[in-house]
């Protein structure tokens, strides 16, 4: 398995011999509106061209319809024949964009020898949940590959704990920016919740992403590393890749 963090939540994954794109946000620096009133988004440029991000991609996973996960630039650039796997509520919107090979993930889908299972998450708490809407994560399994749990935009919650216990993933990918919404409501994991994932899945390597990219984040790569180290999580248990960095497992 190979993983390349592009920026934010956007990943390139080589899994089971096939290249997948996850949650493409391909906007130029500051091309999108602010989320928190501090800066236009994204906060930095892509580490490579959009063409390089899309090179060799055979299918795209889209967790939910938010602009930091599937932005207008990606909507314009993805080929209309690209296979897209998404949560059921987003099928109509994707087809309205002209995408012709859209598969809703209601449970587990088998694609080119890999099993892709949709998982639940909690994109915040309280009144904010209605505004955020439902979100998805994914568990990937294939012969000869580690089991991967991409948690997506979620806080630490019972649904995440249940996936960790039942799937026993080898690799867990978290969104760990501590992003907040409205009256300061946490909508993805912060440093303490990322450490909770590490503690709940001692068999796994955790890869923390979606930091230093959008202005509603409150946790940086540097502050996450400092917090994790102070709580006994070794650097080889919690990987915090830079934009453009490649990891192999």
TORNU-389358 format. One record per residue: residue in one letter; x, y, z of N, C-alpha, C in turn. Coordinates in steps of 0.05 Angstrom, whole numbers, padded with zeros to 5 digits, always signed. Each point is the difference from the previous one (the first is absolute). Layout:
REM residues N
AXYZXYZXYZ
...
***
This chain:
REM residues 249
X+00017-00024+00000-00017+00024+00000+00017+00025+00000
X-00007+00019-00016+00013+00026-00001-00021+00022+00005
X+00007+00020+00015-00017+00022+00006+00015+00026-00005
X-00012+00018-00014+00011+00027-00003-00021+00020+00010
X+00007+00016+00020-00017+00022+00008+00004+00023-00019
X-00021+00009-00013+00002+00023-00018-00003+00025+00016
X-00023+00004+00012-00005+00024+00017-00027-00004+00014
X-00002+00009+00024-00026-00003+00014-00007-00030+00003
X-00024-00007-00010-00009-00028+00000+00007-00015-00025
X+00011+00013-00020+00004-00012-00026+00024-00019+00000
X-00005-00025-00007+00020-00020-00001+00001-00014-00027
X+00024-00010-00007+00003-00020-00021+00008-00026+00014
X-00014-00022-00005+00005-00026+00012+00005-00020-00022
X+00022-00015+00002+00004-00023-00017-00006-00024+00018
X-00022-00014-00005-00009-00021+00017-00010-00024-00017
X+00010-00023+00007-00007-00023-00016+00008+00002-00029
X+00021+00016-00006+00010+00003-00027-00015+00021-00016
X-00018+00015+00013-00016+00020-00015+00002+00027+00014
X-00001+00022-00016+00002+00027+00011-00027+00012+00005
X-00004+00009+00025-00025+00013+00008+00006+00029+00008
X-00019+00017-00005+00001+00028+00009-00022+00003+00021
X+00007+00013+00022-00019+00004+00022-00005+00030+00004
X-00025+00008+00000-00009+00027+00006+00016+00022-00013
X-00002+00001-00027+00017+00020-00014-00009+00029+00004
X+00017+00016+00011-00003+00029+00001+00025+00012-00015
X-00004+00011-00023+00022+00007-00018+00002+00030-00004
X-00013+00016+00016+00000+00029-00003+00028+00011+00004
X+00005+00022-00013+00025+00015+00005-00002+00014+00027
X+00023+00007+00011+00001+00014+00025-00019+00024+00000
X-00016+00003+00021-00019+00022+00005-00022+00003-00021
X-00005-00022-00015-00022+00001-00021-00027-00005+00012
X-00002-00010+00025-00026-00006+00012-00004+00019+00024
X-00026+00004+00007-00006+00018+00022+00011-00010+00027
X+00002+00019+00019+00007-00006+00027-00022-00017+00014
X+00008-00018+00018-00019-00014+00017-00003+00014+00027
X+00021+00014+00009+00001+00010+00027+00005+00030+00001
X+00001+00013-00022+00005+00029-00001+00028+00009+00004
X+00019-00019-00002+00028+00006+00004+00016+00002-00026
X-00008-00015-00020+00016-00001-00025-00017-00013-00022
X+00003+00008-00025-00010-00017-00022+00013-00027+00001
X-00013-00019-00012+00010-00028+00000+00005-00009-00029
X+00016-00021-00003+00018-00013+00020+00022+00019+00008
X+00014-00007+00022+00021+00017+00011+00026-00002-00016
X+00003-00021-00016+00025-00004-00015-00006-00012-00027
X+00020+00001-00018-00003-00011-00026+00001-00031+00000
X-00010-00013-00021+00005-00028-00003+00030-00005-00003
X+00010-00023+00009+00029-00006-00002+00008-00009-00028
X-00020-00004-00018+00005-00008-00028-00024+00010-00016
X+00002-00003-00026-00022+00009-00017-00024-00018+00002
X-00024+00011-00005-00024-00017-00001+00003-00024-00018
X+00013+00003-00023+00005-00022-00019+00016-00022+00014
X+00020+00007+00016+00015-00020+00014-00016-00014+00021
X-00019+00015+00013-00017-00013+00020-00017-00021-00013
X-00010+00006-00024-00019-00018-00014+00014-00022-00016
X+00026+00002-00004+00014-00019-00017-00003-00029+00010
X-00010-00017-00017-00002-00029+00006-00023-00007+00018
X-00017+00019+00008-00022-00006+00019-00021-00017-00015
X-00009-00022+00014-00019-00018-00012-00028+00003+00012
X-00002+00011+00024-00026+00005+00013+00004+00021+00022
X-00022+00013+00006+00001+00021+00021-00021-00005+00021
X+00009+00002+00026-00018-00002+00023-00007+00028+00010
X-00025+00005+00003-00009+00026+00010-00017-00004+00025
X+00010+00011+00022-00013-00006+00026-00025+00016+00004
X+00000+00025-00008-00024+00017+00003+00004+00025-00016
X-00023+00014-00004+00000+00023-00019+00006+00026+00015
X+00025+00004+00009+00009+00025+00011+00023+00009-00018
X+00004+00027-00001+00019+00010-00020+00029-00006+00006
X+00006-00007+00025+00028-00008+00005+00004-00030-00005
X-00021-00013-00011+00003-00029-00006-00007-00006-00030
X-00015+00018-00012-00005-00003-00029-00008+00028-00010
X+00021+00015-00008-00004+00028-00006-00006+00004-00030
X-00008+00025-00008-00006+00005-00028+00023-00006-00019
X+00024+00004+00008+00023-00007-00018+00001-00030-00005
X-00004-00016+00020+00000-00029-00004-00024-00009-00016
X-00023+00013+00005-00024-00007-00015+00004+00005-00030
X+00015+00021-00006+00005+00007-00028+00020-00019-00013
X+00020-00008+00015+00023-00015-00011-00003-00030-00002
X-00016-00012+00018-00003-00029+00000-00014-00008-00026
X+00010-00020-00014-00014-00010-00024-00027-00011+00007
X-00020+00005-00018-00027-00008+00006-00004-00030+00000
X+00019-00015-00011-00001-00029+00001+00016-00012+00024
X+00010+00018+00017+00014-00010+00024-00019-00014+00018
X+00006-00025+00009-00017-00013+00020+00001+00016+00026
X-00023+00007+00011-00002+00014+00025-00015-00017+00020
X+00010-00003+00024-00013-00014+00022-00006+00020+00022
X-00025+00001+00009-00009+00021+00018-00022-00009+00018
X-00007+00017+00020-00023-00007+00016-00026+00004-00016
X-00021-00015+00007-00024+00000-00017-00012+00028-00004
X+00001+00017+00020-00014+00026-00003+00014+00018-00021
X+00025-00006-00008+00014+00017-00019-00002-00010-00029
X-00013-00023-00004-00001-00011-00028-00013+00020-00019
X-00023+00011+00007-00014+00017-00018+00016+00025-00007
X+00013+00012+00019+00017+00023-00005+00023-00006-00019
X+00012-00023+00004+00022-00007-00018-00009-00006-00028
X-00023-00013-00002-00011-00005-00027-00008+00026-00014
X-00010+00019+00016-00007+00026-00011+00024+00015-00011
X+00024-00007+00010+00024+00012-00010+00010-00014-00026
X-00014-00020-00008+00007-00014-00025+00016-00025+00004
X+00006-00008+00025+00015-00025+00005-00019-00024-00005
X+00010-00019-00016-00017-00021-00010+00005-00027+00014
X+00021-00002+00016+00006-00026+00013+00002+00005+00030
X-00024+00005+00012-00002+00006+00028-00011-00024+00015
X+00014-00009+00020-00009-00023+00016-00004+00008+00029
X-00025-00003+00010-00005+00006+00028+00011-00022+00018
X+00013+00008+00022+00010-00019+00020-00021-00002+00022
X-00015-00021+00000-00019-00005+00022+00011-00019+00020
X+00019-00016-00008+00012-00020+00018+00028-00005-00011
X+00004-00024-00011+00026-00007-00012-00003-00004-00030
X+00018+00013-00015+00001-00003-00029+00027-00013-00007
X+00000-00020-00018+00025-00012-00009+00007+00013-00027
X+00024+00011-00001+00010+00014-00024+00028-00010-00006
X+00004-00013-00023+00026-00009-00009+00015-00015+00022
X-00013-00018+00014+00013-00017+00019+00002+00011+00028
X-00009+00025+00004+00001+00011+00027-00028+00004+00010
X-00003-00003+00026-00026+00005+00013+00001+00028+00013
X-00020+00016-00007-00002+00028+00010-00026+00001+00016
X+00003+00005+00026-00023+00001+00018-00004+00029+00010
X-00024+00010-00003-00006+00026+00011-00003-00002+00030
X+00011+00020+00015-00004+00002+00029-00013+00026+00007
X-00012+00001+00024-00013+00024+00009+00019+00017+00016
X-00007+00026+00002+00016+00019+00016-00019+00020+00012
X+00011+00019+00015-00015+00021+00013+00014+00026-00005
X-00010+00016-00018+00013+00025-00008-00007+00023+00018
X+00007-00004+00026-00006+00021+00020-00019-00011+00021
X-00014+00019+00013-00019-00008+00021-00021+00022+00002
X-00022-00007+00013-00021+00019+00005-00013+00011-00025
X-00007+00025+00000-00014+00013-00022+00016+00001-00025
X+00027+00000+00002+00017+00001-00024-00003-00025-00017
X-00008-00023+00011-00002-00024-00015-00020+00003-00023
X-00022+00014+00004-00020+00003-00021+00012+00016-00023
X+00017+00019+00005+00012+00016-00021+00021-00016-00014
X+00016-00015+00014+00021-00016-00012-00011-00023-00017
X-00021-00012+00009-00011-00023-00015+00015-00026+00004
X-00010-00021-00012+00014-00026+00004+00027-00001-00015
X+00018-00015+00011+00026-00004-00012+00007-00030-00001
X+00021-00006-00014+00009-00028-00003+00029-00003+00005
X+00008-00023+00009+00027-00010-00001+00000-00025-00017
X+00024-00012-00002+00002-00024-00016+00020-00020+00013
X-00007-00025-00001+00020-00021+00006+00006-00014-00026
X+00026-00003-00005+00010-00014-00024+00013-00026+00007
X-00006-00021-00014+00013-00026+00004+00006-00012-00028
X+00024-00012-00002+00008-00014-00024+00021-00020+00008
X+00002-00022-00015+00019-00021+00005+00028+00012-00002
X+00017-00006+00020+00027+00009+00000+00004+00029+00008
X-00022+00014+00008+00002+00028+00008-00008+00003+00030
X+00010+00021+00013-00010+00005+00027-00029+00010-00001
X-00015-00006+00021-00027+00011+00002+00002+00029+00008
X-00014+00017-00016+00002+00029+00003-00027+00011+00009
X+00000+00016+00020-00024+00015+00009+00005+00029-00004
X-00014+00012-00020+00001+00029-00004-00024+00012+00014
X+00004+00013+00022-00023+00007+00017-00016+00023-00011
X+00013+00019-00015-00014+00022-00012-00005+00022+00020
X-00019+00018-00007-00007+00023+00016-00018-00009+00023
X+00012-00007+00022-00015-00008+00024+00016+00006+00025
X-00015+00005+00021+00012+00002+00027+00003-00029+00011
X+00015-00003+00021+00001-00025+00014-00028-00006+00012
X-00011-00023-00007-00027-00007+00009-00003-00030+00000
X-00024-00009+00008-00004-00029+00002+00003-00014-00027
X-00009+00013-00022+00002-00012-00026+00029-00006-00008
X+00018+00019+00006+00028-00004-00006+00012-00022+00018
X-00006+00001+00025+00010-00021+00019-00009-00028-00009
X-00025-00001-00010-00011-00026-00009+00015-00010-00025
X+00006+00017-00019+00016-00009-00023+00027-00009+00008
X+00013+00014+00018+00027-00008+00009-00001-00027+00013
X-00020-00005+00016-00002-00026+00014-00007-00023-00019
X-00018+00005-00019-00010-00021-00018+00019-00005-00024
X+00010+00021-00012+00017-00004-00024+00029-00006+00007
X+00009+00008+00023+00028-00004+00008+00019+00009-00022
X-00002+00025-00008+00016+00010-00023+00030+00001+00007
X+00016-00003-00020+00029+00003+00003+00008+00029-00004
X-00014+00015-00017+00004+00028-00005-00026+00015+00005
X+00002+00021+00016-00023+00018+00005+00007+00028-00009
X-00017+00012-00017+00005+00027-00010-00021+00018+00012
X+00010+00020+00015-00018+00018+00014+00001+00028-00012
X-00021+00016+00004+00000+00029-00004+00004+00013+00027
X+00022+00013+00004+00008+00008+00027+00006+00029+00003
X-00014+00017-00016+00005+00029+00002-00014+00014+00023
X-00018-00014+00014-00015+00013+00021-00018+00022-00012
X-00009-00003-00024-00017+00021-00013-00025+00005+00017
X-00008+00025+00001-00024+00008+00015-00020+00014-00018
X-00025+00000+00008-00021+00013-00016-00019+00014+00018
X-00012+00022-00010-00020+00015+00015+00012+00010+00027
X-00013-00007+00022+00009+00010+00026+00024-00015+00011
X+00019-00008-00017+00023-00014+00010-00004-00030+00004
X-00019-00012-00014-00005-00028+00002+00020-00016-00016
X+00012-00019+00013+00020-00018-00013-00014-00017-00020
X+00010-00001-00025-00013-00016-00021+00018-00022-00011
X+00025+00000+00006+00018-00023-00005+00018-00004+00024
X+00016-00021+00000+00016-00006+00023+00021+00022+00006
X+00005+00005+00025+00022+00017+00009+00023-00017+00010
X+00019+00011+00012+00024-00015+00009-00008-00021+00020
X-00016+00006+00020-00008-00019+00020-00015-00023-00012
X-00018+00005-00018-00015-00021-00013+00017-00018-00018
X+00019+00012-00013+00019-00016-00016+00016-00018+00017
X+00009+00009+00023+00014-00017+00019-00019-00022+00010
X-00025+00006+00004-00019-00021+00008-00002-00022-00021
X+00001+00007-00026+00000-00020-00021+00025-00017+00003
X+00023+00012+00004+00025-00015+00003-00002-00020+00023
X-00012+00009+00022-00003-00017+00024-00020-00022-00004
X-00021+00005-00016-00021-00020-00004+00008-00020-00021
X+00020+00006-00016+00009-00019-00021+00030-00004+00002
X+00009-00013+00021+00029-00003+00004+00014-00017-00021
X-00015-00015-00016+00011-00015-00022+00005+00016-00025
X-00010+00025+00000+00000+00015-00025+00020+00022-00001
X+00008+00008-00024+00014+00025-00005-00022+00020-00007
X+00000+00023+00013-00019+00022-00006+00014+00021-00017
X-00013+00008-00021+00010+00020-00018-00019+00024+00002
X+00010+00022+00011-00017+00023+00005+00003+00020-00023
X-00023+00008-00011-00001+00017-00024-00020+00024+00005
X-00004+00015-00021-00019+00022-00001+00007+00023+00020
X+00026+00005+00002+00010+00022+00017+00014+00022-00017
X+00000+00024+00011+00015+00022-00012-00010+00007-00028
X-00026-00005-00005-00010+00003-00027-00024+00019-00002
X-00016+00002+00021-00025+00016+00000-00002+00016+00025
X-00013+00023-00002+00003+00020+00022-00018-00006+00024
X-00016-00021+00000-00015-00007+00024+00015-00021+00017
X+00024-00008-00008+00015-00019+00016+00013+00014+00024
X+00003-00015+00021+00012+00010+00025+00024-00016+00008
X+00006-00022-00013+00023-00017+00007+00019-00001-00024
X+00025+00007+00004+00020-00001-00021+00015-00027+00002
X+00015-00006-00021+00018-00024+00001+00018+00002+00024
X+00012+00023+00004+00020+00004+00022-00014-00004+00027
X-00023+00011+00004-00013-00002+00026-00010-00028+00005
X-00009-00014-00021-00008-00028+00003+00023-00017+00009
X+00023+00003-00013+00024-00016+00007+00008+00005+00029
X-00001+00026+00008+00008+00006+00028-00019-00013+00019
X-00026+00002-00005-00020-00012+00018+00003-00030+00001
X+00003-00013-00023+00002-00029-00001+00025-00009+00015
X+00022+00014-00004+00025-00008+00014-00003+00003+00030
X-00014+00021+00009-00004+00004+00028-00018-00021+00013
X-00015-00014-00017-00018-00021+00009+00010-00028-00007
X+00025-00002-00006+00013-00026-00004-00005-00014-00026
X-00009+00015-00021-00004-00012-00026+00025+00005-00017
X+00014-00022-00007+00025+00002-00014-00004+00009-00029
X+00019+00013-00012-00002+00009-00028-00006-00022-00020
X+00010-00025+00005-00006-00021-00019-00028-00012+00003
X-00014+00008+00021-00028-00008+00003-00020+00020-00011
X+00009+00025+00000-00017+00022-00010+00017+00015-00022
X-00007-00005-00025+00013+00014-00022-00015+00025-00007
X+00014+00022-00005-00013+00025-00007+00013+00011-00025
X-00009-00010-00023+00014+00007-00025-00004+00029-00008
X+00020+00011-00014-00003+00026-00012-00015-00002-00027
X-00009+00023-00010-00013+00000-00026+00019-00011-00021
X-00009-00018-00016+00016-00012-00020+00017-00024+00008
X+00001-00006+00027+00016-00021+00010-00012-00028-00007
X+00018-00019-00006-00008-00027-00007+00008-00019+00022
X-00019-00018+00007+00005-00021+00020-00004-00027-00013
X+00016-00020+00008-00004-00028-00009-00003-00018+00023
X-00018-00020-00002-00006-00019+00021+00001-00028-00012
***
